[in-house]
Amino acid sequence: MEKSFLLLISIAVCSINCISQNARLGSVPKSASAASMNNLSSKEKKDGWKLLFDGKSTSGWHSYGKATSGPSWKVADGTIFYDTTDERKIHDRDLVTNNEYENFDLKYEWKIAPKGNSGLLFDVNEDTAKYRQTYFTGLEMQVIDNNGHPDAKNPKHRAGDLYDLIPVSKETVRPVEEFNEAQITLNHGKLDLYLNGMHVVSTTMWDDNWNQLVAASKFKSMPGFAKTTKGKIALQSHGSMVWFRNLKIKEL
């Protein structure tokens, strides 16, 4: 009986040690991933990719119509995020790039808070005398909690959609508070959106079909919407906590 008891104890200790070792091993990929955050590989550099976010500051960005980024746009843990702590006192404008882009391949990761709503816009014309908001001109790839925000009841307002224009062909969004991998490729009017490795939207801008899409959308009364072939990229402040990281672009 005593030998059996000792044997059981030995097995239990061994199991605990194995679990502990596996846990340590399991943390290695996470550490490696963290080390590669907001960095470019040698191949990416050779292929012409550039970082839009250095992981440490809002350098290269500013609030729409302003000279610098507003106080609610913050950087922590390798992410750039919108902090809603003082939302009642401060509502910062969307954060936009200093530079404009025409034909490009854009990759980024996003995470939204429960019941949250946001987006990433592109082809934004920052002529604030004509356009008060980024969405008056820019197109948006939707960022939203599909199960928690009421706007997601609209089939063209769900995660990954080309907002109010084209719904995703397949929903591939991850659970809320998990990071999603997104990609936008725009090349001479050919527009393709990807979410978590799946090709979810494909269209051609400025042809008859495109004009019909815009005419049937909420943007039909906005004469500057989707008219520019070169514009800025914007991270949307929509009253929700939202995080972005690994923003990188390759001009085509």
N, C-alpha and C positions, 0 to 999 in steps of 0.2 A: 504493500500500500504506500509506504514511504517513498519507494523507488518510483512508483507511478506518479506520485505527487511532484517529486523533483523533476521528472521528465516533462510533466505538463508545464511547470514553471520555466524550464529551459526552452520549450517550444514557444511559449508566450513571449519571453525575452527576445528570442530570435526574430519572431514576427514583428515586434515593435521596432527592433533595429532595422529590419528590412524595409518597413514602412517609412521610417525616418530617412533611410538612405534614398529610397525612391522619391520622397518628397524633395530632398536636396537635388537629386538629379532632375526632377521635374522643373525646378526653378531655373535651370541652366538656359533653356530656350527663351524663357521670359527675360532673363538678363541680357542674353544676346540680342533679343529683339529691341530692348530698351537702348542698347548701345548703338543700334543702327537707326534709331528714330531721328528724323529730320536730318538725315545724312544722305549723301549720294555715293553709290558704288563707283568703282573705277570705270565700269562699263557704262553706267548712266552718264558720267561726266564725258566720256568719249562720244557717247551718242547725242550729246547736246542738252541733257536735262539740267535744269537750274532750280535751286530751292527758292520757294516763295516765303518760307518761314524758317528762321534759323533755330527755332526751339528755345530761344532765350529772350527774345524781345519782339516788339512790333515794328522793328526796322523794316522799311519797305512798304509800310501800310499807314493809312490815316483814316480818320472818320470822314464820311462823305461830306464834301463841302468845307472841310476843316484842314488846318495845316498839320495837325498831329492826331494821334489816336485818343479817343475819349477815355475817361477813367474806368468805365465799366468793362472795357476790353483789357483783359489781363493775360499774363503768361505764367504757367506753373506746370511742373511735371512734364515738360516737353510738349505742352498743348497751348494753344491760344484759345481763350474762352470768353464767353459773355457772362459776366457776373450780375445777377439780378438782385443782389442783396439790397441795393439802394434804388431799385427800379422805380419806386414811387417818387423819389426825389430827382433821379437822373435817368433819362432814357437816351442813351447814346445812339447816334446814327450808325448805319451799316459801316463796316470797316472795308475799305477798298485799297487795292494796290496802287502804288505810285505810278507804275508803268501800265501801258496799254498793250493789248495782245490781239493779233489778227487771226492767223491760222495756228492752231496749237493742239497739243495733247496735254491734258491736265489730270493729275492724280492727287487724291487727298483722302483722308480718313475723317469721319465725323461720328460724334456720339451726342445723343439728345437726352435731356432729363425727362422723367415721367411726365406725361401730359404736355410735352413741349412741342414747339413749332419753330422752324427756322429754314434756312436754305443757303445755297451758294449760287450767286448770280454771275453772269459773264456778259460780255459785250455791253458794259455799262458806260454810258456817256455822262461824264461828270460836268456837264454844263448846268450848274445849279440855278442860273438865271432862267432857264427854260424848264428844267426837270427837278422837282423838289425831292424826289426819292429815286433810289437806284432802280426800282421796278418799273419806273416810267419808261425806261429804255432797255434794261437788261433782262435776259431770259434766266429762268431759275430751275435748278435741279433741286427738288423738294427734299427737305430734312424735317421729319416729323415723327411723333409717336403714333403709329397707325392705330393702336388700340386705346390710346388715352386722350387724344385731342379730337374735338368734334369736327374740325375742318377735314379730317381724314375720311369722313363719311362721303365726301365728294370723290368719285373715282379718279379724278384728275388732280387730286391734291394729296396723294399718298406718297410715301417715301420712294424716292427714285424717279418720280414722274417729272416730265418736262411740264412744270407747273401750269395748270389750267389749259394745257394744249394737248398733251399726249400722255396717256397712262402707261405704266410699265407693262411689258408683255408678260412678265412673270414676277411675282413678288418674292424678292430674295433678301429683304431687310432682316437684320438680326434683332434679337430681343432688345428692348429699351435699355439704355445705359451700357450697351456693348458697342465697340467701335465697328463702323462699316467702312468698307473700301469702295471708293467711288472714282469714276474716270469719265471725263468729258473730252471728246475729240471733235474738233471743228476744223474743217479743211475746205475752203472755198465754198461754203454753204452746206456741205455735207456734215450733218450733225449726228453723233452717236453717243449714247450714254450707257454706262456700265455700272452695275452695283453688285459688289461681292463676287466679281468674276463673271457675271452673266450680262450679256448684251440685252438691255431692257428697252431701249428706245432708239429708233433710227428714222431720220427724216431729212429732207432737203429744204433748206430755207429759201425763201423768196420766189418760189415757183407758184403756180396757180393753187395747188393743194395747200401750200403753206399759207397763202393769203386767205383761203377759206377757213383754215384753222384759227387764225388770228381774228377774223371777222366774227367767229362764233364764240370768242373768248371774252373775258373781262377786260382785255387790253384793246378792244376795238375802238374805244374812245380815247386812246392814247396815241397821238400821231407820231411820237418818237420811238414807239416800242419796236425793238428788233430791226431797226433801220440801219444801224451802224455796222460796218464790217470790221471795225477795230475798236476795242473798248477795254475797260478795266474789269477786274474780278472783285466780287464783293462777298463778304460774310455777313449774313443778315442778323440784325438785332430785332427780335420779335417778342421780347418780354419773357423769353425762356432761357434757361441755362443750356448752353450748347458748347461743345468742344471740337476743335479741329487740330489735326497734326499731319505731318508728312505731306505737306503741300509742295508739289513740285510741278514744273512745267517744261515742255519742250516745244519750241516754236518750229512750225513746219514750213 
